[in-house]
Amino acid sequence: MTVTGAGPADAPGSVLADTVLERLTAAYEGAADPGRAAAMRAYMKDVAPFLGLPTPGRRALSRAVLAGMPRPAEADCTAIALRCWALPHREYHYFAVDFLRRHAGRLSSAFLPVTRRLVTTTSWWDTVDPLAAHVVGSLVAADPGLAADMDDWIVDEDMWVVRTALLHQLRHKERTDADRLFAYCLRQSGHPDFFVRKAIGWCLREYAKTDPEAVRAFLVRERGRFAPLTVREALKNIGTVPGLP
């Protein structure tokens, strides 16, 4: 029997979410592959159980689930995301991430706390990174006032919130606030966790595609502040810099 799950008590009521979750759980569970699920769970370090749906097949199922569905309002997006996140299998979280990416332009600044909740629940890079770059980044681009929230997130005790703040400008290119980007990198340059150090290098590497000289100058000026891993990641697109490892 399909279990749609009522979701968190604070998820808003949504007829659209009711329909989507009913279709989604039926489609996903009907295609579950327990053998593949075990390997996927192991690869993702046991962060959550899996149904065993490979990405292409899962997304094909998702398209079928959403066929003919109306465009969601923000409350629908909130309900669908929270109800998916309340289900144990990771593929439902992936569905929510894909859905939010698709409809990020329909979300207001008020959605930021919902995104933070997703980032800090069953956290791993596979959901945090796309939420950071495509949902949080979209929200901040639409409302620059949310940069103040990012200033709080960069010093948060939760490393996944910190990683989100670092990566939220990943797709901003020429619109990147370089001063804020560099300040965030410096603020967390001594962070002990691999995922934060890697994120620093990644956001610098991406910005180097837009302004390589600014990244070179920053790394030379702040030599010694960053772990070798961070520097190697930052330099992938611009080659070696004299004086840097």
C-alpha positions in Angstrom: 0.0 0.0 0.0 1.3 3.5 -0.9 2.1 5.7 2.1 1.9 9.3 1.2 2.8 10.7 4.7 1.0 13.6 6.3 4.3 15.4 6.7 5.2 17.9 9.4 2.4 19.4 11.4 3.5 22.9 10.3 3.4 22.1 6.6 0.7 24.3 5.0 -2.3 22.6 3.6 -2.1 22.1 -0.1 -4.4 20.2 -2.5 -1.6 20.2 -5.0 0.8 18.7 -2.5 -1.8 16.0 -1.7 -2.0 15.0 -5.3 1.7 15.2 -6.0 2.6 13.1 -2.9 0.0 10.5 -3.7 1.3 10.1 -7.3 4.9 10.4 -6.3 5.0 7.7 -3.7 3.0 5.3 -5.9 5.4 5.9 -8.8 8.7 5.8 -6.8 7.8 2.8 -4.7 6.5 0.9 -7.7 10.0 1.2 -9.3 12.0 0.5 -6.2 15.1 -1.7 -6.6 16.3 -3.0 -3.2 19.6 -4.3 -4.5 20.5 -1.0 -6.0 19.2 0.8 -2.9 21.8 -0.8 -0.7 24.7 0.3 -2.9 23.3 3.8 -3.1 23.0 4.1 0.6 26.5 2.9 1.2 27.9 5.4 -1.4 26.1 8.2 0.4 27.6 7.2 3.7 24.3 5.9 5.1 22.8 9.4 5.3 19.4 8.0 4.5 17.8 4.9 3.1 17.2 4.7 -0.7 14.6 3.2 -2.9 17.3 2.4 -5.5 16.1 4.7 -8.3 18.9 5.9 -10.7 18.8 9.6 -11.5 17.6 9.3 -15.1 14.8 6.9 -14.3 13.8 8.9 -11.2 13.5 12.1 -13.1 11.5 10.4 -15.8 9.1 9.2 -13.1 9.0 12.7 -11.6 8.0 14.2 -15.0 5.2 11.7 -15.3 4.0 12.5 -11.7 3.9 16.3 -12.5 2.4 16.0 -16.0 -0.7 18.1 -16.2 -0.1 19.6 -12.7 -0.8 23.4 -12.3 2.0 25.8 -11.4 2.5 25.9 -7.7 2.1 28.8 -5.4 4.7 29.3 -2.7 2.6 27.5 -0.1 2.4 24.5 -2.4 6.2 24.5 -2.8 6.6 24.6 1.0 4.1 21.8 1.5 5.7 19.6 -1.1 9.2 20.2 0.1 8.4 19.6 3.8 6.3 16.6 3.1 9.0 15.0 0.9 11.6 15.7 3.5 9.5 14.0 6.1 9.7 10.7 4.1 12.7 8.6 4.9 14.0 7.7 1.4 16.5 10.0 -0.2 14.8 10.0 -3.6 11.9 12.0 -2.1 14.4 14.7 -1.0 15.9 14.8 -4.5 12.4 15.3 -5.9 11.8 18.2 -3.6 15.2 19.8 -4.5 14.4 19.4 -8.2 10.9 20.8 -7.7 12.3 23.9 -5.8 15.0 24.5 -8.4 12.3 24.4 -11.2 10.1 26.9 -9.3 12.7 29.0 -7.6 11.5 32.1 -9.4 8.1 31.7 -7.8 9.5 31.8 -4.2 9.7 35.0 -2.1 12.2 36.0 0.6 9.9 34.4 3.1 10.9 31.0 1.8 14.5 31.3 3.2 13.7 29.8 6.6 12.1 26.8 4.8 15.3 26.3 2.9 17.4 26.5 6.1 15.2 23.8 7.5 15.9 21.6 4.5 19.6 22.3 4.7 19.8 21.4 8.3 17.7 18.2 8.2 19.2 14.9 7.0 22.1 17.0 5.8 24.6 15.9 3.1 26.2 17.5 0.1 23.8 15.9 -2.4 20.9 18.1 -1.2 22.7 21.0 0.4 24.7 22.0 -2.6 21.8 22.4 -5.1 19.7 24.1 -2.5 22.5 26.6 -1.9 23.4 27.4 -5.5 19.9 27.2 -7.1 17.4 28.1 -4.3 19.2 30.2 -1.7 21.2 31.8 -4.5 18.1 32.7 -6.4 16.4 34.1 -3.3 19.4 36.4 -2.5 19.7 37.5 -6.1 16.0 38.5 -6.1 16.2 40.2 -2.7 19.7 41.6 -1.9 18.5 42.3 1.6 18.9 38.6 2.3 22.6 39.1 2.1 22.4 40.1 5.8 21.0 36.6 6.5 24.0 35.1 4.6 26.2 37.2 6.9 24.6 35.3 9.8 24.8 31.9 8.1 28.5 32.2 7.4 29.2 32.2 11.2 26.6 29.6 12.1 27.5 26.6 14.2 26.1 24.2 11.6 28.7 23.5 9.0 26.0 22.9 6.3 24.6 26.3 6.9 28.1 27.7 6.6 28.6 25.7 3.3 25.3 27.1 2.0 26.5 30.7 2.7 29.7 30.0 0.9 28.0 28.4 -2.2 25.0 30.6 -2.5 26.7 32.9 -5.1 28.0 29.9 -7.1 26.0 30.8 -10.2 26.0 34.6 -9.9 29.0 35.1 -12.2 29.2 38.9 -13.0 26.6 39.6 -10.3 28.8 38.1 -7.6 29.5 40.3 -4.6 33.2 39.6 -4.6 34.0 41.5 -1.4 31.4 39.4 0.4 32.7 36.2 -1.2 36.3 36.8 -0.2 35.2 37.9 3.3 33.3 34.7 3.7 36.3 32.6 2.6 38.5 34.3 5.0 36.0 34.0 7.8 36.0 30.3 7.5 39.6 29.7 6.3 40.5 27.8 9.4 37.4 25.7 9.6 38.3 22.1 10.6 35.7 20.3 8.4 36.6 19.0 4.9 33.2 20.1 3.4 33.7 23.7 4.4 37.3 23.8 3.2 36.3 22.2 -0.1 33.4 24.7 -0.5 35.8 27.6 -0.1 37.9 26.3 -2.9 34.9 25.5 -5.0 33.3 29.0 -4.8 36.7 30.6 -5.6 37.2 28.3 -8.5 33.8 29.2 -9.9 34.3 32.9 -9.5 37.7 32.6 -11.2 35.8 31.8 -14.4 34.5 35.3 -14.2 37.4 37.2 -12.7 40.6 35.1 -12.6 42.8 38.0 -11.7 40.8 38.9 -8.7 41.0 35.3 -7.4 44.8 35.2 -8.1 45.4 38.4 -6.3 43.2 37.3 -3.4 45.1 34.0 -3.0 48.5 35.7 -3.2 47.5 38.3 -0.7 46.1 35.8 1.8 48.7 33.1 1.2 49.0 30.9 4.3 45.4 31.4 5.4 44.0 28.4 3.4 44.5 24.7 3.5 46.3 23.1 0.5 43.0 21.4 -0.5 41.3 24.7 -0.7 44.1 26.3 -2.8 44.2 23.3 -5.2 40.5 23.5 -5.7 40.5 27.3 -6.3 43.3 27.1 -8.9 41.8 24.4 -11.1 40.7 26.8 -13.7 43.5 29.3 -13.6 46.7 27.3 -13.2 49.4 27.7 -10.7 50.2 30.9 -8.9 53.8 31.7 -7.8 54.2 31.3 -4.1 51.2 29.1 -3.7 51.3 25.3 -3.2 
